Amino acid sequence: MSNIRNYAKAIALRITDEWSGKQEFPEDAFLLKEILTELLLQNPEKCQKLIGTGIIEENYFDELK
């Protein structure tokens, strides 16, 4: 999937935004987002499994246009 990088970043951002410690530990939230993005990019098949779930809609990027 050619958009896997975009999806990985969006998934990592969404998960990080939902983390309860985001406001209190912004540096940790940034680190979490970076690590999640890297892990999802290293495992594109796992990232693909999250697309179309409650974490990220399959048409997420279509809606942004």
N, C-alpha and C positions, 0 to 999 in steps of 0.2 A: 504494500500500500504506500503510495507516494506521499500521502499526507500524514504519515505516522509521526513525523517530528512535530507537526502542529497539534495532533491529538495528544501526544505525550506531554507537551507543554501545557495544554489546556487541562488535561486530567490532573497533572501535578499541581497546577494552580488551584483547581477546584478543591482538591483534597486539602491543600495547605490552607485555603481560605476557611475551611470548615474546622480546622484545628482550634481548640479552645485556648491554646496558649499563644496564638498569633499576636494578639495585642500586647501581651506582657513580655513576650520574647521575640521581637521582630527579626532579630538576626538569626535566631533558630528557625523561624518560619522560612526565611530566605534559603537557609541551608537545606531544610526539608524539601522545599520545592526543587532545588537543584539536584538533590540526590534522587528524588522520585523521577524526575525527568530523565536523568542518566540511566536509571534502572529500567524504565519503560523503553528507552531507545535500545538498550542492550537486549531486550526481550520483546521484539515486536509482536510475536504471537500472543503474548500475555497482554500487551497493550491493546491489541485487536479485540481481545475478549471483553474488555471494558467498554468498548464502543457499542452504543445501542443499549446501555444499561442506565440505571438511575444516576450513575456518575457522570456520563456524558452521552448526549443524544447522538444518534447516527448522523443526523442532519445539522449538527451544531454549527458548522461553518457555513452551511447554506443560509441559515437564519441571519447570519451577520452581514450578508451582502446587501 
